[in-house]
């Protein structure tokens, strides 16, 4: 998608602080971190959000979750961490490209809203 911020990051048109990359996913540090460790993990294929997953594209999510566990370990998040995906405007999704936030590095609040 030509106007998608994350697609531009994947293409290298916008710089990012990469922490992991392979042929399917890219992980990079959030520019507005909400925790000491705040990493975004995105598929390289443009999928707008969880609400656009289907039988043809859902395999990337299992790959992402395997990589999330590896990244969390690499980042030293041994005490735990949170994985969040916002869906749609009411869910707080500001970039319409499927992404998962890894949040950690401190004790996180129990509440979600």
N, C-alpha and C positions, 0 to 999 in steps of 0.2 A: 504494500500500500504506500503510495508515494508521499502522503501527508502524515504518515504514522511516525511519531517520535522514536519508538523503539525499533521500527524497521530502518530508520536512518542511523541509529546507533549500531545495529547489526551490520549495515553496509559500510560503516566506518565514516560516515558523513558527519556524525556528531561524536566527539570523544567521550570515552567512559573509562572508569577504572575497573578493568576486567579482573575477576578472580577465577573464572573458569570459562572455557569455551571448547566445544567440540562441533561436529557437523550438524547436530540437532538443536543445541541450546547455547545460550550465552548467559553468564552470571556477572553482575557488576555491582559496585557499591552505589547506594542511593545518594543523590546529591543533597537531599534534605532528610538526613537520618533521624528516625524516631527512637532509636536505641543505639548503644555503642557499636553494635554490629547490625547493619541494615543492608542486606544484599537483595537485589532483584534477580530472579531467574526467569528467563523468557525463552519460548521456542523460537527458532529462527524462521519457521513457517508462520506467516501471519494468521493467527486465529484471534478473533476479537475478544473473546472471553470464555469463561466456563460455559456460558449459555450457548456457545457455538461449537462445543465439543460433540463429536458423533463417532460412529463406528470406524470411519475412515481416518480420523485424525487423533483419536484419544490415546493411542499408544505413546505419544510424546509425553503425556502426563506421568506415566509410570517411569519413564526415563528421567524426567525432571525430578521426581521424588527420590530416586536412587542418587542422583547428583546432589540434591539438597542435603541428604545425610552425609555424603562425602565432604561437601563444602563446610557444613557445620563442624565436622570433626577437624578439618583443616584449619578452621577459624578458632578452634579451642573452645567450642560451646558445649563443654562436657556437663555443665549443670542444667542444660535444657535450653530450649529456644521455641519460638512460635513461628508457624508458617501460615500466611494469610493470603487470600486472593479476594479482591473486591470485584463485584460483578455489577456492571451497569451504573448509571448515574446515582440512583438511590443507594447503592451499595458503596459509593465512594470511589468508583473506578474513574480515574482522571485520564488515563491513557488507554484507549480501546484496543489493546493488544494483550492477550493472555499473559499474566505474570504472577509470580508468587514472591512474596516478601519473606525473607528469613530475618527474624528479629531476635536479638539476644545480646549477651554480654553484661546483663544485669538481671535482677529479679523483676519480672514483668508483672503488672497488675493482673488480677484475676478477671476483671470485667472486660467485656469485648466492645462496649459502646460507651 
